[in-house]
Amino acid sequence: MINIPERYFLMGADETKEEQAEYEEEPERKVWLSEYSIQIHPVTVAEWYEFLTDTKYDWGYQKEISERSPYEAKKMSENNKTISK
C-alpha cells in the first residue's frame, strides 16, 4: 500500500481540449481529495471474490457478488488480465 497525500486535482473534461468528452464529464473542475491509501498491485475479480467470501466483508453489493460463481469470477478475471511491473 502507498499513501496518497491530500491535494486538489483536476477532474472532468474540458470540451475545448477533448472533443469526445461526455456531457457528464464536463466541466473540468478543481476537486479536493483527502489523503488515502491504495494498493500498488492490481486485484483481479477472482481475488476480490475470494476476499469477500473468505472474510464475509460487507461492502454493500454482496448480493451481486454472491450471485457469481467462483468459475464465473475466475473467467472474468482471465478476460481482464492486467500487466503489472
C-alpha positions in Angstrom: 0.0 0.0 0.0 1.1 3.5 -0.6 -0.3 6.7 0.8 -1.5 9.5 -1.5 -1.4 12.9 0.2 -4.4 15.2 0.3 -4.5 17.7 -2.5 -6.5 19.4 -5.2 -6.7 17.7 -8.6 -8.4 18.5 -11.9 -11.5 16.3 -12.5 -13.6 16.2 -15.6 -13.1 17.2 -19.1 -12.5 20.5 -20.9 -14.6 20.3 -24.1 -12.3 22.7 -25.9 -9.4 20.2 -25.5 -11.3 16.9 -25.5 -13.7 16.7 -28.4 -15.0 13.2 -27.3 -15.7 14.2 -23.7 -19.1 13.0 -22.4 -21.6 15.6 -21.1 -21.3 14.1 -17.6 -17.6 14.6 -17.6 -17.9 18.4 -18.0 -16.8 20.8 -16.8 -13.2 20.4 -15.8 -13.1 21.5 -12.2 -10.7 21.6 -9.2 -11.7 19.0 -6.6 -10.2 18.4 -3.1 -9.2 14.9 -2.3 -8.4 13.8 1.3 -5.4 11.6 1.9 -6.0 7.9 1.1 -4.1 4.6 0.7 -4.1 2.5 -2.4 -2.7 -0.9 -3.3 0.3 -0.9 -5.6 -0.6 -4.2 -7.3 -3.9 -4.8 -9.2 -6.5 -7.2 -7.8 -8.4 -9.5 -10.1 -12.1 -10.1 -9.9 -11.4 -13.7 -8.7 -9.1 -12.4 -5.9 -11.7 -9.8 -4.8 -14.4 -12.5 -4.8 -12.2 -14.8 -2.7 -11.5 -12.0 -0.2 -15.3 -11.3 0.0 -16.2 -14.9 0.6 -13.3 -15.7 3.0 -13.8 -12.6 5.2 -17.6 -12.1 4.8 -16.7 -8.4 4.2 -19.8 -6.3 3.6 -19.1 -3.7 1.0 -22.8 -3.1 0.1 -23.0 -5.2 -3.0 -22.9 -8.7 -1.5 -26.0 -9.9 -3.4 -24.5 -9.1 -6.8 -21.1 -10.7 -6.0 -22.6 -13.8 -4.3 -24.6 -14.5 -7.4 -21.4 -15.0 -9.3 -19.9 -18.5 -9.1 -16.2 -18.9 -8.4 -15.9 -20.2 -12.0 -17.6 -17.0 -13.4 -15.4 -14.7 -11.3 -12.3 -16.6 -12.4 -13.4 -16.4 -16.1 -14.0 -12.7 -15.7 -10.5 -12.1 -14.3 -8.9 -14.2 -17.1 -10.7 -11.9 -19.6 -9.4 -8.8 -17.8 -5.8 -9.6 -17.0 -3.6 -6.7 -16.1 0.1 -6.5 -16.7 1.9 -5.1 -13.7 5.5 -4.0 -13.5 
